[in-house]
Amino acid sequence: MANNRKKEQPKNGKKDKEPEDIDLKESSLAKIKKNYLWILLGVLILTFVLSRTAGKIKEVFFGEKEEEKEAAEILETMPVKVFKVKRMDFKDTLPVMGRIQGFKEIELRFDGKGTIESFNFEEGERILEGDIIASIDQKDALLKLKYAGLEMEKARKLYELGGLDKLAFDQKKLEYESAKRDIEKTNIYAPSDGYLGSKEKNRGAFVTSQDKIGIFVDLSEVYAAFDVIEEDSPKIELGQNVEIFLDAYPAATYTGTVDMISPLIEGRTRTQKLKIELENEENELKPGMFARAIVNTYEKKDALIIPSSAFKKKENKYFVYVVHSQEEEAVAVEGEEPAGGEIGVVEGREIEIAYLTHDVAEIGKGLEEGELVIRELHREYKDKDKVEITEVQETIF
């Protein structure tokens, strides 16, 4: 039996949406969103390209980028301190440290061998020229001298009687003179006035000609020896004036000149030795005393000076920034205070440096007395940059 029942209609009178219609609408909506994203991306790319093109056009027609213009505006009123170039008497010095030494420090040795029989002086005692400082046992030498003397007298008598020829007689005389010299070798004599600097052997010690028994020091002339580091060695020259100060005599100042400069740089310490000769008439300067000195390495009257911080070095050339001052043209605006200070215009300039220290540079060429230069170079400047002069300094330190 056929089923003739009709499909029931919804109570609201509307038909339910078919699934195919829903899928179709969702697909259309997705396509619209996708197209919208592509359009948005295209707009962004076009905006970027146009902005870059506009920047290039602006750079071509106006000669600078926007960033450079902003930087120039910031730099236009950069505050700076300037130094007024001046002439002054200029002197550079080099401090060094060292010790006093004696010109004549003689090692005492006997010419022969034997046992020390007498040592006539103690360390630090005054010795006069010709004094016997020490002696070794002379018994053998005295016996030899006595025997040589007897032999010479026998030869003399025979020679006078005609029993000995002159050649044989002269030989006996030579043997006697040699024995006398052997006696002299048993003594050590002072070569000049001086002092016994050190005593390294005592009475009773057996010594040979290789043994040092002490040191004799002549204090009539002494010198100060100093070490100069390798970096400062080019500043040292013969004849430079030196002031010397000793801890032993803090109120005294001794003067001299550089008399000797070692040609070598010592490998371990990387220093160079120099010597300053000193007079010592009162014998107050003793070898071994600690000394400080100031060497006048450079001196010039009426030199043109700037601080070392006021220049820069580039490719083996030196440059300063000269500031040409001008009164700031300030227009008072109602309700505002006029701008204060002084505005300057920068000029980069090459200079020649005649002499340079850590703090000061002497100018050879490129600057005139009274010109203003930027004292501290914390940044780069360009010609015609405007700066605000906050202080004009006229002293280096």
C-alpha positions as CSV (number, residue, x, y, z in Angstrom):
1,M,0.0,0.0,0.0
2,A,1.4,3.2,-1.1
3,N,2.5,5.8,1.4
4,N,0.7,8.9,0.4
5,R,1.7,11.0,3.5
6,K,2.9,14.5,2.7
7,K,6.1,15.9,4.3
8,E,5.4,17.9,7.3
9,Q,6.0,21.7,6.8
10,P,7.8,23.7,9.5
11,K,5.5,25.5,11.8
12,N,6.9,28.9,10.9
13,G,6.2,28.2,7.2
14,K,9.9,28.5,6.2
15,K,11.9,25.7,4.6
16,D,15.2,24.6,6.2
17,K,18.4,25.7,4.3
18,E,20.0,23.1,2.2
19,P,23.7,22.1,3.1
20,E,24.8,23.0,-0.5
21,D,23.7,26.6,0.0
22,I,25.6,27.0,3.2
23,D,28.9,25.7,1.7
24,L,28.5,28.0,-1.3
25,K,28.2,31.1,0.9
26,E,31.1,30.2,3.1
27,S,33.3,29.7,0.0
28,S,32.4,33.1,-1.3
29,L,33.2,34.8,2.0
30,A,36.6,33.2,2.1
31,K,37.4,34.4,-1.4
32,I,36.4,37.9,-0.4
33,K,38.7,37.9,2.6
34,K,41.6,36.5,0.6
35,N,41.2,39.2,-2.0
36,Y,41.0,41.8,0.7
37,L,44.4,40.7,2.1
38,W,46.0,40.8,-1.2
39,I,44.7,44.3,-1.8
40,L,46.0,45.4,1.6
41,L,49.4,43.9,1.0
42,G,49.6,45.7,-2.4
43,V,48.7,49.0,-0.8
44,L,51.5,48.6,1.8
45,I,54.1,47.8,-0.8
46,L,53.0,50.7,-3.0
47,T,53.2,53.0,0.0
48,F,56.7,51.8,0.9
49,V,57.9,52.3,-2.7
50,L,56.4,55.8,-3.0
51,S,58.0,56.8,0.4
52,R,61.5,55.6,-0.8
53,T,61.1,57.3,-4.1
54,A,60.0,60.6,-2.4
55,G,63.1,60.4,-0.1
56,K,65.4,60.0,-3.1
57,I,63.8,62.9,-4.9
58,K,64.1,65.1,-1.9
59,E,67.8,64.1,-1.5
60,V,68.5,65.0,-5.2
61,F,66.6,68.3,-5.1
62,F,67.4,69.5,-1.6
63,G,70.9,68.1,-1.1
64,E,70.5,66.3,2.2
65,K,68.5,63.6,3.9
66,E,66.0,64.3,6.5
67,E,68.1,62.6,9.1
68,E,71.2,64.8,8.2
69,K,69.0,67.9,8.4
70,E,67.8,66.9,11.9
71,A,71.4,66.2,13.0
72,A,72.6,69.6,11.7
73,E,69.8,71.3,13.6
74,I,70.9,69.6,16.8
75,L,74.6,70.4,16.2
76,E,73.8,74.0,15.3
77,T,73.7,75.1,19.0
78,M,76.2,72.5,20.4
79,P,77.8,74.0,23.6
80,V,81.6,74.0,23.6
81,K,84.5,75.3,25.6
82,V,87.3,77.0,23.6
83,F,90.9,77.8,24.3
84,K,92.5,81.1,23.3
85,V,95.8,80.4,21.5
86,K,98.6,82.2,23.3
87,R,102.3,82.6,23.5
88,M,104.3,81.6,26.6
89,D,107.7,80.4,27.8
90,F,107.5,76.6,27.4
91,K,109.7,74.0,29.1
92,D,109.3,70.2,29.0
93,T,111.0,68.1,31.7
94,L,111.5,64.4,32.3
95,P,111.7,63.0,35.9
96,V,114.1,60.0,36.4
97,M,115.4,58.0,39.3
98,G,118.8,56.5,40.0
99,R,121.9,56.4,42.3
100,I,125.1,58.2,43.0
101,Q,128.2,56.3,41.8
102,G,132.0,57.0,42.0
103,F,134.1,57.7,38.9
104,K,137.0,55.8,40.5
105,E,135.8,52.6,42.0
106,I,138.9,50.4,42.0
107,E,138.9,46.7,42.8
108,L,141.8,45.9,45.1
109,R,143.9,42.8,44.2
110,F,147.4,41.7,44.9
111,D,149.8,41.0,42.0
112,G,151.0,37.8,43.7
113,K,149.7,35.2,46.1
114,G,150.1,34.8,49.8
115,T,148.4,35.2,53.2
116,I,147.1,38.6,54.1
117,E,149.4,39.9,56.9
118,S,147.9,43.3,57.4
119,F,144.8,45.3,56.4
120,N,145.4,48.8,57.6
121,F,141.9,50.4,57.0
122,E,138.3,49.7,57.7
123,E,135.3,50.4,55.5
124,G,134.6,54.1,55.1
125,E,138.0,55.3,56.4
126,R,139.8,58.1,54.7
127,I,143.0,57.0,52.7
128,L,145.7,59.3,51.4
129,E,147.5,58.8,48.1
130,G,150.5,56.4,48.6
131,D,149.2,54.8,51.8
132,I,149.7,51.0,52.1
133,I,146.1,49.6,52.2
134,A,147.0,46.0,52.8
135,S,150.0,43.6,52.7
136,I,150.5,39.8,52.2
137,D,153.2,37.8,53.9
138,Q,156.6,39.1,52.8
139,K,159.0,36.4,54.2
140,D,159.7,34.7,50.9
141,A,160.0,38.0,49.0
142,L,162.4,39.4,51.7
143,L,164.6,36.2,51.5
144,K,164.7,36.5,47.8
145,L,165.6,40.2,48.0
146,K,168.3,39.5,50.5
147,Y,169.8,36.7,48.4
148,A,169.7,38.8,45.2
149,G,171.4,41.7,47.1
150,L,174.3,39.4,48.2
151,E,174.7,38.0,44.7
152,M,174.8,41.5,43.2
153,E,177.5,42.6,45.7
154,K,179.7,39.6,44.9
155,A,179.3,40.3,41.2
156,R,180.3,43.9,41.7
157,K,183.5,43.0,43.4
158,L,184.4,40.5,40.8
159,Y,183.6,42.9,38.1
160,E,185.8,45.6,39.7
161,L,188.7,43.1,39.9
162,G,188.2,42.1,36.3
163,G,187.1,38.6,37.1
164,L,183.6,39.1,35.7
165,D,182.4,40.7,32.5
166,K,179.9,43.5,32.3
167,L,177.1,41.4,30.9
168,A,177.2,39.0,33.8
169,F,177.3,41.9,36.3
170,D,174.2,43.5,34.6
171,Q,172.3,40.3,34.9
172,K,172.8,40.2,38.7
173,K,171.6,43.8,38.9
174,L,168.4,42.9,37.0
175,E,167.8,40.0,39.4
176,Y,168.1,42.3,42.4
177,E,165.7,44.9,40.8
178,S,163.2,42.1,40.2
179,A,163.4,41.0,43.8
180,K,162.6,44.6,44.9
181,R,159.6,44.7,42.6
182,D,158.4,41.4,44.2
183,I,158.4,43.2,47.5
184,E,156.3,46.0,46.1
185,K,153.8,43.3,44.9
186,T,153.1,42.3,48.5
187,N,151.6,45.7,49.2
188,I,148.5,47.5,47.8
189,Y,149.0,51.3,47.6
190,A,146.3,54.0,47.4
191,P,146.4,55.5,43.9
192,S,144.9,58.8,45.1
193,D,143.1,60.3,48.1
194,G,139.8,58.4,48.8
195,Y,138.0,55.9,50.9
196,L,137.9,52.2,51.5
197,G,134.5,51.4,50.0
198,S,134.3,47.8,50.9
199,K,136.4,45.1,52.6
200,E,135.9,41.6,51.4
201,K,138.9,39.7,52.8
202,N,140.5,39.9,56.3
203,R,143.9,39.3,57.9
204,G,144.9,35.7,57.6
205,A,143.1,34.9,54.4
206,F,145.1,33.3,51.6
207,V,144.6,35.1,48.3
208,T,145.8,35.1,44.7
209,S,145.9,37.7,42.0
210,Q,142.3,36.6,41.1
211,D,140.8,37.5,44.5
212,K,139.3,40.9,45.2
213,I,140.0,42.0,48.7
214,G,138.0,45.3,48.7
215,I,137.1,48.4,46.7
216,F,138.8,51.8,46.8
217,V,136.7,54.8,46.0
218,D,137.8,58.3,44.9
219,L,135.1,60.7,45.8
220,S,136.6,63.9,44.4
221,E,134.4,63.4,41.4
222,V,131.1,61.4,41.3
223,Y,128.3,60.9,38.9
224,A,124.6,60.2,39.1
225,A,123.4,57.2,37.0
226,F,119.8,57.1,35.9
227,D,117.6,54.8,33.8
228,V,115.3,56.2,31.1
229,I,112.5,54.1,29.8
230,E,112.6,53.3,26.1
231,E,109.6,55.5,25.3
232,D,111.4,58.6,26.6
233,S,114.9,57.9,25.3
234,P,114.4,60.0,22.1
235,K,114.0,63.1,24.4
236,I,117.5,62.7,25.9
237,E,120.5,64.6,24.4
238,L,124.1,65.3,25.6
239,G,124.5,68.6,27.4
240,Q,120.9,68.9,28.7
241,N,120.6,70.6,32.1
242,V,119.7,68.4,35.1
243,E,118.6,69.2,38.6
244,I,119.3,66.4,41.1
245,F,117.7,65.9,44.5
246,L,118.9,63.5,47.3
247,D,116.9,62.0,50.1
248,A,120.0,62.4,52.3
249,Y,120.0,66.2,51.8
250,P,116.3,67.2,51.1
251,A,117.0,71.0,51.2
252,A,119.8,70.9,48.7
253,T,119.6,70.9,44.9
254,Y,122.6,69.8,42.7
255,T,123.0,70.7,39.1
256,G,124.8,69.1,36.2
257,T,124.5,68.2,32.6
258,V,124.0,64.9,30.7
259,D,127.6,63.7,30.1
260,M,127.0,60.2,28.8
261,I,124.1,58.3,27.1
262,S,124.3,54.6,26.7
263,P,123.9,53.5,23.0
264,L,122.0,50.4,24.2
265,I,118.5,49.6,25.4
266,E,118.7,46.9,28.1
267,G,116.7,43.9,27.0
268,R,115.2,43.0,30.4
269,T,114.2,46.4,31.7
270,R,113.9,48.2,28.3
271,T,115.8,51.2,29.7
272,Q,118.7,53.3,28.6
273,K,121.4,54.6,31.0
274,L,122.6,58.1,31.3
275,K,125.2,59.8,33.5
276,I,125.5,63.2,35.0
277,E,128.9,64.3,36.4
278,L,128.9,66.1,39.7
279,E,131.5,68.0,41.7
280,N,132.0,66.6,45.2
281,E,134.5,68.9,46.9
282,E,133.0,68.3,50.4
283,N,132.8,64.5,49.8
284,E,129.2,64.6,50.9
285,L,127.9,62.6,47.9
286,K,128.4,58.9,48.6
287,P,128.2,56.1,46.1
288,G,124.9,54.2,46.6
289,M,122.8,57.3,47.6
290,F,119.3,57.3,46.1
291,A,118.8,60.2,43.7
292,R,115.9,61.8,41.8
293,A,116.4,64.1,38.9
294,I,114.6,66.4,36.5
295,V,116.1,66.6,33.0
296,N,115.2,69.7,31.0
297,T,114.5,68.0,27.6
298,Y,113.1,71.0,25.8
299,E,112.8,74.8,26.3
300,K,111.6,77.6,24.1
301,K,110.7,81.3,24.7
302,D,107.5,82.8,23.4
303,A,106.2,79.5,22.0
304,L,102.6,79.3,20.5
305,I,100.8,76.8,22.8
306,I,97.5,74.8,22.8
307,P,96.3,71.9,25.0
308,S,97.0,68.5,23.6
309,S,93.3,67.7,23.8
310,A,92.5,70.4,21.2
311,F,93.8,68.6,18.1
312,K,93.2,65.3,16.4
313,K,95.4,63.2,14.2
314,K,94.3,61.7,10.9
315,E,96.5,60.0,8.4
316,N,99.7,61.5,9.9
317,K,98.2,65.0,9.8
318,Y,97.0,67.2,12.7
319,F,93.8,69.2,12.7
320,V,92.0,71.7,15.0
321,Y,88.6,73.2,15.0
322,V,88.9,77.0,14.9
323,V,85.8,78.9,16.2
324,H,85.1,82.3,14.6
325,S,83.0,84.1,17.2
326,Q,80.1,86.4,16.3
327,E,77.4,88.1,18.4
328,E,74.2,86.0,18.4
329,E,71.5,87.8,16.5
330,A,68.6,87.3,18.9
331,V,65.2,88.8,18.3
332,A,63.1,89.3,21.4
333,V,59.7,87.8,21.1
334,E,56.9,89.1,23.3
335,G,56.6,86.8,26.3
336,E,60.0,85.1,25.7
337,E,63.5,85.9,27.0
338,P,66.1,86.6,24.2
339,A,68.7,83.7,23.8
340,G,71.9,84.4,25.6
341,G,75.6,83.4,25.0
342,E,77.8,83.8,21.9
343,I,77.5,81.8,18.7
344,G,80.6,80.7,16.8
345,V,81.1,79.2,13.4
346,V,83.5,76.2,13.1
347,E,86.4,75.9,10.7
348,G,88.5,72.7,10.4
349,R,92.1,73.5,9.9
350,E,95.4,71.6,9.4
351,I,98.3,72.5,11.7
352,E,101.9,71.6,12.2
353,I,103.1,70.6,15.6
354,A,106.7,71.6,16.6
355,Y,106.8,69.8,19.9
356,L,104.3,67.6,21.8
357,T,103.8,66.5,25.4
358,H,101.0,64.7,27.1
359,D,99.4,68.0,28.1
360,V,100.7,70.6,25.7
361,A,101.4,71.0,21.9
362,E,103.7,73.7,20.5
363,I,102.3,75.0,17.2
364,G,104.7,75.3,14.3
365,K,102.3,76.5,11.6
366,G,98.5,76.9,11.1
367,L,97.4,79.1,14.1
368,E,97.8,82.6,15.2
369,E,97.9,84.1,18.7
370,G,94.4,85.0,19.9
371,E,92.4,82.5,17.8
372,L,89.9,80.2,19.5
373,V,90.0,76.4,19.2
374,I,87.6,73.8,20.6
375,R,89.4,72.5,23.7
376,E,87.8,69.0,24.1
377,L,87.0,67.0,20.9
378,H,84.3,64.6,22.0
379,R,82.7,64.5,18.5
380,E,83.3,65.4,14.8
381,Y,82.5,68.9,13.5
382,K,82.1,70.2,9.9
383,D,83.0,73.5,8.4
384,K,80.3,76.2,9.1
385,D,78.8,74.2,12.0
386,K,77.4,76.6,14.6
387,V,78.3,76.1,18.2
388,E,77.6,78.0,21.4
389,I,80.7,79.3,23.2
390,T,80.1,78.6,26.9
391,E,83.6,79.4,28.2
392,V,86.9,80.9,26.9
393,Q,89.9,79.4,28.6
394,E,93.4,80.9,28.6
395,T,95.3,78.5,30.9
396,I,96.5,75.0,30.1
397,F,96.1,73.6,33.5
